[in-house]
Amino acid sequence: MLDKKILADLQKYIDQNMTIILYEKSAAPLEDFVLESISPLEIEMFIEQKRKPTLQKVLFDFFDKKGASSDAVIYKKAGIDRRHFSKIRSNPQYRPSKNTVIALGLALELTKKETDKLLSSAGYSLSDSETSDLVIQFCIERQIYEIDQVNYALDYFSQKPLGGVL
């Protein structure tokens, strides 16, 4: 249980560092305050200027660049079933798991830089602080692209496999 001094200090800290917007029933809704300070047009322009290609675009650009003979060869090599792959191909808004994106990168035999680009397009990254991510990075740098071999390396370090059979 926290003592009264700590609770008082915590309350003082919160009071000093938290801005509280008080509005009465007669005041304008909170949305109006936000819209006065932020222009939706500015936000739209910012998004348009900053937006990067979707995972779907980046992934299938790599398919073309790497000369993938067929979708089936890649999704089987990645250990992904046909229906799941179809969802990735047909729905630009679909966001597969990080492990699925990594498995596709391995199946396409992407470099570390290419893998980073692919992961980033899905909102993911490889961390230098996570053992599993470091194992993945090691395998990519050593051009170890077979899912079973990567899963074996992950298992050796007691990490969750990407998928497929160990």
Solvent accessible surface area in square Angstrom, and as a share of the most:
residue,aa,sasa,rsa
1,M,243,1.09
2,L,97,0.48
3,D,81,0.42
4,K,176,0.75
5,K,134,0.57
6,I,86,0.44
7,L,86,0.43
8,A,61,0.47
9,D,68,0.35
10,L,82,0.41
11,Q,97,0.43
12,K,122,0.52
13,Y,137,0.52
14,I,66,0.34
15,D,89,0.46
16,Q,126,0.56
17,N,94,0.48
18,M,114,0.51
19,T,122,0.71
20,I,111,0.56
21,I,108,0.55
22,L,156,0.77
23,Y,113,0.43
24,E,132,0.59
25,K,209,0.89
26,S,107,0.69
27,A,39,0.30
28,A,42,0.33
29,P,69,0.44
30,L,75,0.37
31,E,114,0.51
32,D,59,0.31
33,F,84,0.35
34,V,69,0.40
35,L,101,0.50
36,E,140,0.63
37,S,92,0.59
38,I,78,0.40
39,S,38,0.25
40,P,69,0.43
41,L,117,0.58
42,E,115,0.51
43,I,78,0.40
44,E,107,0.48
45,M,103,0.46
46,F,118,0.49
47,I,73,0.37
48,E,145,0.65
49,Q,139,0.62
50,K,123,0.52
51,R,170,0.62
52,K,157,0.66
53,P,66,0.41
54,T,60,0.35
55,L,11,0.05
56,Q,38,0.17
57,K,113,0.48
58,V,6,0.03
59,L,0,0.00
60,F,24,0.10
61,D,67,0.35
62,F,13,0.05
63,F,12,0.05
64,D,116,0.60
65,K,140,0.59
66,K,77,0.33
67,G,58,0.56
68,A,30,0.23
69,S,96,0.62
70,S,48,0.31
71,D,43,0.22
72,A,36,0.28
73,V,79,0.45
74,I,11,0.06
75,Y,24,0.09
76,K,144,0.61
77,K,61,0.26
78,A,4,0.03
79,G,45,0.43
80,I,17,0.08
81,D,84,0.43
82,R,156,0.57
83,R,181,0.66
84,H,51,0.23
85,F,6,0.03
86,S,53,0.34
87,K,98,0.42
88,I,3,0.02
89,R,103,0.38
90,S,84,0.54
91,N,61,0.31
92,P,64,0.40
93,Q,151,0.67
94,Y,60,0.23
95,R,140,0.51
96,P,1,0.01
97,S,61,0.40
98,K,54,0.23
99,N,44,0.22
100,T,17,0.10
101,V,1,0.01
102,I,3,0.02
103,A,4,0.03
104,L,1,0.00
105,G,1,0.01
106,L,1,0.01
107,A,3,0.03
108,L,6,0.03
109,E,81,0.36
110,L,1,0.00
111,T,69,0.40
112,K,55,0.23
113,K,168,0.71
114,E,21,0.10
115,T,2,0.01
116,D,50,0.26
117,K,114,0.48
118,L,0,0.00
119,L,0,0.00
120,S,76,0.49
121,S,28,0.18
122,A,8,0.06
123,G,58,0.55
124,Y,47,0.18
125,S,75,0.49
126,L,19,0.10
127,S,37,0.24
128,D,110,0.57
129,S,101,0.65
130,E,97,0.44
131,T,59,0.35
132,S,32,0.21
133,D,7,0.04
134,L,80,0.40
135,V,13,0.07
136,I,3,0.02
137,Q,17,0.08
138,F,104,0.43
139,C,2,0.01
140,I,6,0.03
141,E,114,0.51
142,R,145,0.53
143,Q,135,0.60
144,I,52,0.26
145,Y,26,0.10
146,E,92,0.41
147,I,11,0.05
148,D,78,0.40
149,Q,104,0.46
150,V,0,0.00
151,N,0,0.00
152,Y,148,0.56
153,A,26,0.20
154,L,1,0.01
155,D,70,0.37
156,Y,159,0.60
157,F,110,0.46
158,S,101,0.65
159,Q,54,0.24
160,K,156,0.66
161,P,50,0.31
162,L,21,0.11
163,G,30,0.29
164,G,52,0.50
165,V,118,0.68
166,L,115,0.57
